[in-house]
Amino acid sequence: MIEFSNVGLRYGHGPEILRDLTFRIEPGSFHFLTGPSGSGKTSLLRLLLLSLRPSRGTLTMFGRNVSALDHDSLLDMRRHIGIVFQEFRLLEHLTTFENVALPLRVLGQPESAYRSNVTELLEWVGLGERMDALPALLSGGEKQRAAIARAVIGRPDILLADEPTGNVDSELSLRLVRLFAELNKLGTTIILATHELSLLDAFKFPHMTLNDGRVTMNG
Amino acid sequence: MAEAVLERTVVVATAKPAPKRTAPIVPERSVAGRTLVLLIAIMTFLSGVTLGGVVLVQKSAIAWSSDVGREVTIQIRPVEGEVMDSNIRTAIALAEATPGVTDAHAISLEDSEKLLEPWLGSGLDLSQLEIPRLIVVELGDPKEVDLPKLEADLKSVKGATLETHAAWRQQLNTMAGTLVFSGVLVLVLIVLATVLAVVFATRGTMASNREIVDVLHFIGASNSFIAGEFQGRFLALGLRGGVIGGLGAVAFFFLIAGAAGSLMPEQQSAQLGFLFGRFSLGIDGILGIAAVIPVIAALTAITSRLTVRRFLSQTSGL
């Protein structure tokens, strides 16, 4: 599903942030992505989100070389990828329901078509009672669960998470990763970037370690 | 997704009613609303007033040209040894005998006094002065009248000259054309200023809504979708500002027409009325100003869309 072959990334004429990345991620797998601050985790996730293109090498996703894709094809591919951020990035003027429904709304679906799906998903992540609440009234954990729900409502094949537990306590971190694990069981490929080593110990998923722009696969 | 999710979970979901009204993706308050509405209202007002002015000048010019073109004047100067009344009768007869002339009549002494009143004052006895007399010659179709023949015939009447007003008409037409051209130029400049103002407002709005744009990109929204969301907001603002400005412009002309009729002395009002048709725009003028409203609104929407598309193409990362 995802294959890196000698991929390098640099911003402008600067030094290479990522170097000679060569690895493969199978469909339906779960990987932690670890590494010290500044090691390039976010840049790697941006490559996977198609926000950036490799400066060199070949990145193949869904069987296609992303460097050779036009704008529309990239946009279409991006709709198969969900993303969760550390800082949640919910739209503050929209309710929880509206935030989670956003990916379906941008596809032009009427509310009547997605209302029950969004409601059920919110129930599943434990936000059934908070559907009409604005993000400002949600706790950190609730916001992150809403962000996860928004990321998966469009049934993505790949779910990327950039430090999703960075703003919650350790107990809630475990609960959130369990939620990701449940989604993985349903067939979604998960790549979860974190610097919390306790999570790697608690969940025996393979992990990729980025160090100085190079990746090492473990497990 | 939710269906698949529920297949593997023990949670039995209970559907709850969704919010009744879906909030717009671009919040209303995030667009520089009031300022932009005011700006567009002012631009529409100026466009409407300029357009109305152009319409007034053009209508008046057509009326002037038509009225002046349907008349020529014979002037009979007093000549020693000549009898004025006799010369007037001869000139009238010659005029009436000219093909295309429908009527010829001399302006009475009383009417001549009224014509001279603005310059000489009232209460004068003009019988003591020898003043030229005027004969108004009304024409049927100005193109069919043989004016060179009439001019040649009048040479037999001493002191008689024919005034066709051609030079005046030429001057009036030139002046009206210049005013209309200037008005159109001002309209073009107003439109350009509006476009520039909307471009700056849109850029500001996009910068302040960068988070929304980024999130929409991450969840797979196309540039076209995002541009449409912002365009809808700007179209609404453009329409609101356009309606305010357009109504203001129409009200302005009604007020001016009312003021010209009631505040000015009758004589000045009549002169202004002759020049500008009493500031009456007519239905075509009002429709013209009404047409400015959707034009300005569409211009606002299109400009903002193009600006947003340009912004997105630079920031989407795709």
Interface residues (C-beta under 8 A of the other chain):
Chain A: R46 L49 L50 S51 L52 H71 L74 L75 R78 R79 I83 R89 L91 H93 L94 T95 F97 E98 L102 P103 R105 V106 L107 E111 R115 S116 N117 V118 T119 E120 L121 E123 W124 G128 M131 D132 R150 V152 I153 G154 R155 E182 K185 L186
Chain B: M1 A2 E3 A4 V5 L6 R8 T9 V11 A13 T14 A15 K16 A18 P19 T22 A23 I25 P27 S30 E211 I212 D214 V215 L216 H217 F218 I219 G220 A221 S222 F225 G317 L318
